[in-house]
Amino acid sequence: MNMRVPQLRFEPADELAALCKAGGDPLRLNVLRALCNDSFGVLELAQIFATGQSGMSHHLKVLAQAGLVATRREGNAIFYRRALAPAERLGRLLHSALLDEVDNLELPADVQTRIAAVHGQRAAASQDFFSRMAENFRAQQDLIAGLPQYRDSVLALLDALGFAADATALEVGPGDGGFLPELARRFAHVTALDNSPAMLELARMRCEQESLGNVELLLADALNEDSERLAADCVVLNMVLHHLAAPADALKQLAQRVKPGGSLLITELCRHNQSWAREACGDLWLGFEQDDLAHWATAAGLVSGESLYIGLRNGFQIQVRHFQRAPGSPDPSAAVTLPTT
């Protein structure tokens, strides 16, 4: 007797079941929490949660099957990030509610310590690159996009904002100081901040050559330094964000440097797939999606302003972004104290 084999059919409830399964494990929930504003590779997540790589790979597969995480390739490495629920997908309300609840979790102290260690490893690799390549900084920059290729666009946006005569500026990661003369001509006082002694020395030489008496150079980490003089009317980052260990968190901290009504100007690469930039130029990230910067800025309490996009002949595209701090926001300089060291 021939028996008919029943055909398997996809049931809509399968998507809901996948979400429930993914959210049914404490480790996976904590992974989602860790990915709230960051991206990590499987080895980094295994380090953060003190588990084996194969076990972490299994948990990431379950999360990916549920549509809760997505992958992004950075050169030869694959990074995991949280995924938003597509508007038309069944289970989108459960997906969003799960992430909302996850964001209320407090990660264990040892996990937070290991996340900081991973960020520290990334930052150390970037700082080591600039220490080694300071003498060839200009040549390395020109491999992708040197200052002359975007200076005029940044200045056009900067001048259109119409800062007051007594306004102040802060440039984070000034490189060899090439943009400092432009800032010095437009602001009453300019602070240039870098955590690389070698790069800061290049900026110092530039300031001496240009006789920039209103520029102050500080050897410090903009993300960890608590000083009221680091609050400015305009904070500038030119080709810096892709060198930072945790860009979303960095944007949140840098937003606190912007005075109420002030501006954050970011010049950055758009997302690209030219992985050689990681080795040749010390890039931790291969550019960023435009929506990522806007999302991170909104989460940091900033409002998106005008944006400019510059296409380059070597296949890269530059985005020049303006974000503003609401005039009624608390003044960041009012709640911080000078460092004790």
MOFENHU-V591881 format. One record per backbone hydrogen bond with DSSP energy under -0.5 kcal/mol. NH is the residue of the N-H (numbers start at 0). CO is the residue of the C=O. E is the energy in kcal/mol with one decimal. If there is no record, write none. Layout:
BEGIN
nh:co:e
NH:CO:E
NH:CO:E
END
This chain:
BEGIN
nh:co:e
3:1:-0.5
5:3:-0.5
13:10:-2.4
14:11:-1.1
15:11:-0.8
16:12:-2.6
17:13:-2.4
18:14:-1.9
19:15:-2.4
20:16:-2.7
21:17:-2.5
22:18:-2.1
23:20:-1.4
24:21:-0.6
28:24:-2.0
29:25:-2.2
30:26:-2.2
31:27:-2.2
32:28:-1.9
33:29:-2.4
34:30:-1.7
35:32:-1.5
39:79:-1.7
41:77:-0.5
44:40:-2.5
45:41:-2.3
46:42:-2.0
47:43:-2.7
48:44:-2.4
49:46:-0.8
50:45:-2.1
55:51:-2.3
56:52:-2.6
57:53:-1.9
58:54:-2.0
59:55:-2.4
60:56:-2.0
61:57:-2.0
62:58:-2.1
63:59:-2.5
64:60:-2.5
65:61:-1.3
66:63:-1.4
67:62:-2.5
68:62:-0.8
69:80:-2.8
71:78:-2.4
73:76:-3.3
74:72:-0.5
76:73:-1.9
78:71:-3.2
79:39:-3.5
80:69:-2.5
81:34:-0.8
82:67:-2.4
88:85:-1.4
91:88:-1.5
94:90:-2.9
95:91:-2.7
96:92:-2.4
97:93:-2.5
98:94:-2.0
99:95:-2.4
100:96:-2.3
101:97:-2.5
102:98:-2.1
103:100:-1.3
104:101:-2.1
106:104:-0.6
111:107:-2.3
112:108:-2.2
113:109:-1.9
114:110:-2.3
115:111:-2.2
116:112:-1.7
117:113:-2.1
118:114:-2.5
119:115:-2.3
120:116:-2.1
121:117:-2.1
122:118:-2.7
123:119:-2.5
124:120:-1.8
125:121:-2.0
126:122:-2.8
127:123:-2.5
128:124:-1.7
129:125:-1.9
130:126:-2.0
131:127:-1.9
132:128:-2.3
133:129:-0.7
135:132:-0.9
136:133:-1.6
139:135:-2.5
140:136:-2.7
141:137:-2.3
142:138:-0.7
142:139:-0.8
143:140:-1.7
144:140:-1.6
148:145:-1.7
149:146:-1.7
150:146:-2.3
153:149:-2.1
154:150:-2.7
155:151:-2.2
156:152:-1.9
157:153:-2.7
158:154:-3.0
159:155:-1.6
160:156:-0.8
160:157:-0.9
161:158:-1.0
166:163:-1.7
168:188:-2.3
169:233:-2.6
170:190:-2.8
171:169:-0.6
171:235:-2.4
172:170:-0.5
172:192:-3.4
176:173:-2.1
179:176:-1.0
180:176:-0.6
182:178:-1.7
183:179:-3.0
184:180:-1.5
185:181:-0.7
185:182:-1.0
186:182:-1.8
187:166:-2.2
188:166:-0.9
189:213:-2.7
190:168:-2.4
191:215:-3.2
192:170:-2.7
192:190:-0.5
193:217:-2.1
196:194:-0.6
199:195:-2.5
200:196:-1.8
201:197:-1.3
202:198:-1.9
203:199:-2.3
204:200:-2.2
205:201:-1.8
206:202:-2.4
207:203:-2.1
208:204:-2.3
209:205:-2.3
210:206:-0.6
210:207:-0.6
211:206:-2.4
212:210:-1.4
214:211:-1.1
215:189:-3.0
217:191:-2.8
219:193:-1.5
219:217:-1.0
221:219:-0.7
223:220:-1.6
224:220:-2.2
226:224:-0.8
229:226:-2.0
230:227:-1.4
231:256:-2.9
232:167:-0.8
233:167:-1.3
234:262:-2.6
235:169:-3.1
236:264:-2.5
238:236:-0.7
238:266:-2.8
242:239:-2.5
243:240:-1.6
249:245:-2.6
250:246:-2.4
251:247:-1.7
252:248:-2.1
253:249:-2.9
254:250:-1.8
255:251:-0.7
255:252:-0.7
256:253:-1.6
257:254:-1.1
258:231:-2.8
260:324:-1.3
261:258:-2.9
262:232:-2.6
263:322:-3.4
264:234:-3.0
265:263:-0.5
265:320:-2.5
266:236:-3.0
267:265:-0.6
267:318:-2.6
269:316:-3.2
270:287:-1.1
271:285:-2.1
274:272:-1.5
276:273:-1.8
277:274:-1.7
278:274:-0.6
279:275:-2.7
280:276:-1.7
281:277:-0.6
282:276:-1.6
283:241:-2.0
284:241:-1.6
286:284:-1.7
287:268:-1.8
292:288:-1.5
293:289:-1.8
294:290:-2.6
295:291:-2.8
296:292:-2.4
297:293:-2.2
298:294:-2.2
299:295:-1.2
300:297:-1.7
301:296:-2.7
302:323:-2.8
304:321:-3.4
307:319:-2.5
309:317:-2.8
311:315:-2.6
314:311:-1.5
317:309:-3.0
318:267:-3.4
319:307:-3.2
320:265:-3.2
320:318:-0.6
321:305:-1.3
322:263:-2.4
323:302:-2.8
324:261:-2.4
325:300:-0.6
328:325:-2.0
333:330:-1.7
334:331:-0.7
END
